[in-house]
Structure formats: C-alpha cells, structure tokens
Amino acid sequence: MVKTRIIPSQPALILEDEQRFLVVTDLHIGFELGMISNDINVRPEEMIQEIHSSLDSLIEFENPDTLILLGDIKSGIESISKIEWQTVPMFFEIGKKINTIVIPGNHDGNLSRLVPDYVSMTGPSGLVIGDTLLTHGHVMPSKNFSQINRIVMGHLHPVYFQEGSVLDGQRLWVSIKADKSKIFPSSKGEIEIIIVPSFNKYFYATTKRYHKKSISPILERVKDLYSAKIVTLDGTIIGDESILKNVI
C-alpha cells in the first residue's frame, strides 16, 4: 500500500511507494494579472522565484525522486495570457532539477504549448501509483481505476472562511472517507479522498470574500455520505464534515 505523509506546515504531500513523490497543486501562475489590474504592485517573476525557493527547500529536505503537479499550473482557463507566456516556462525550469510530472487541471487549457520536453504531462484523468489515484479533481475517475483505495486531488483549494475567526483565510487539508461504490459502482468498501491545499499562498489574498467555490464531480458523488477530517497546515485538527461548507 502506498504511504502518504503531510509535510508539516507546508501545503505539500509526500507519497511513498517504490519511489518517493512530492505532490503539490494549484499554483495558478498568472493570477497576478487581476492584482495588477487593481493597482496592486506585484512582480510575476518574483512570484516564480518564491515558488522555486519553496520547492527547492522541500526537495532538499525530503529528497523525492519525482515532483507531481496536480494541475492548474496556470490561471487562464482556455487562453494563455502574456504573463503566463513569460512566467510558466520560467516555473518549469524546476524540471531541470527533478523529474517532473504534470496532471492538467481545468485552468490548464493549451498548457502543452508551455511545457518543455523535459517535463512529462499526463491526461486529465490522472496517474495511478499503487492503490492511489492522483488527479486534479475536476473530472470523474475512469472505471478502469476501480482498484484504487485512495484519491489525492486538488482543485477545491480548501481554505477556512469564517469572518472573525483567527483561522479565517488559512489553507487547510481535507481528508474524507466515503463509500467507494458512489464513485465506482461495481466496487465495495471505503475510499479515502485527500484534498491538497493550493501551493500559492497569495491566491486568496485579495479575493477571498468574493471567492466562487469550485465544484468537483468526485465530491458531488459522495455528498452527504461521508465523514471528513479538517486539518490546518501545522497539523491541528479543527473539525469534521460539519464545517466543510466553510472550507470548500
């Protein structure tokens, strides 16, 4: 069975099988365009440098064999903005340091035009390692994946939204246990769904009050028929399924 481990205080997951994988999601490179249009002074190149610095530290500390990106590398859904043309290739320089695999998300339209030859890219259905499916989370898993016991996904950017709370705006981990047959009708037993928080710490800095929640067909299938554990980046359990509406 594949082992998973949350890296303390980081929005990153370690997955261990015969190899070790570092898993992150939802960079949304290019989201800075919205900040710039609101007269917020940001330099996209500095954002990429900060992402690189964070990943370099994780890679040095954890020594993974492969970096897996669970989608939404860029911000534009269909088109490629000028900022994305400039900065997404800069980000993919990370692939010269470590074997890198991209699982495209719903914001990654035309991403293949920006992915260098030394970075691998799967289809949107995702990648299976042992008993675990890694996917962005915006499409239903193929029935061919019914042997899995765990889904690791992004897409939903779990963040605690509760005005007046000291946790307001903090990124969170969500772990769900659900009836496997709701996702794979021919299967029995339980399935674990791990929702990875966005690696981009600025993503909700100016827009969280107007955040439109993403919808995942995976969670829609198990709605009202699951248990959940909500955990902060530092590992504190803050609630169960009863507070999910404040998170995703």
Secondary structure as GFF3:
##gff-version 3
##sequence-region A 1 248
A	DSSP	beta_strand	3	6	.	.	.	ID=ss1
A	DSSP	beta_strand	13	16	.	.	.	ID=ss2
A	DSSP	beta_strand	20	24	.	.	.	ID=ss3
A	DSSP	alpha_helix	32	37	.	.	.	ID=ss4
A	DSSP	alpha_helix	44	62	.	.	.	ID=ss5
A	DSSP	beta_strand	66	69	.	.	.	ID=ss6
A	DSSP	alpha_helix	82	91	.	.	.	ID=ss7
A	DSSP	three_ten_helix	92	96	.	.	.	ID=ss8
A	DSSP	beta_strand	99	102	.	.	.	ID=ss9
A	DSSP	three_ten_helix	111	113	.	.	.	ID=ss10
A	DSSP	beta_strand	120	121	.	.	.	ID=ss11
A	DSSP	beta_strand	127	129	.	.	.	ID=ss12
A	DSSP	beta_strand	132	135	.	.	.	ID=ss13
A	DSSP	three_ten_helix	143	145	.	.	.	ID=ss14
A	DSSP	beta_strand	150	153	.	.	.	ID=ss15
A	DSSP	beta_strand	172	179	.	.	.	ID=ss16
A	DSSP	three_ten_helix	180	182	.	.	.	ID=ss17
A	DSSP	beta_strand	190	195	.	.	.	ID=ss18
A	DSSP	three_ten_helix	208	210	.	.	.	ID=ss19
A	DSSP	alpha_helix	217	222	.	.	.	ID=ss20
A	DSSP	beta_strand	226	232	.	.	.	ID=ss21
A	DSSP	beta_strand	237	240	.	.	.	ID=ss22
A	DSSP	three_ten_helix	241	246	.	.	.	ID=ss23
###
